[in-house]
Amino acid sequence: MSREIKFRVWDKIMEDIAPLVELHSDWVAIPIMDEGGGHLEQRKIEDVELMQFTGLKDKNGKEIYEGDIITFTEIDEDSCMGKEDTYTGKVEWIDEISQWRFIYPSGRRTELHFIVQLPTIKSCEVIGNIYENPELLQGLKDI
């Protein structure tokens, strides 16, 4: 099974997320909306942060990208009370193991594709990203 390879960018100049239209070794092209409707603009590669699509979507059908902040609720089926834990953390790529991870407090690391597929997961939702909503991670250790 293949997955779609695509990126979006954090535009450091406009301080906004934009879809990636073209990727070159030293520049990218992104759409910029203006009074005339919009146009493509080039950015130096150092003026953007690339965010790769994980190939996964949240419970609302929203695509999950590297740098997204997500929440999920896990139900402990081994507990007679059906204990629920809610986690908030960020999505990142780990080069050493070539896997997407969901990184959340206490140093625990869980593979993202397991998080959204396990039957014990009640919800997984993108609530922001590390560039536009860094406050969502304030106070969380080990992130």
Secondary structure, DSSP 8 states (H G I E B T S, - for coil): ------EEEEETTTTEEEE--EE-SSEEEEEE--TTS-EEEEEEGGGEEEEEEEEEE-TTS-EEETTEEEEEEEE-TTSTT--EEEEEEEEEEETTTTEEEEE-GGG-EEEHHHHTT-TTEEEEEEEEETTT-GGGGTT-TT-
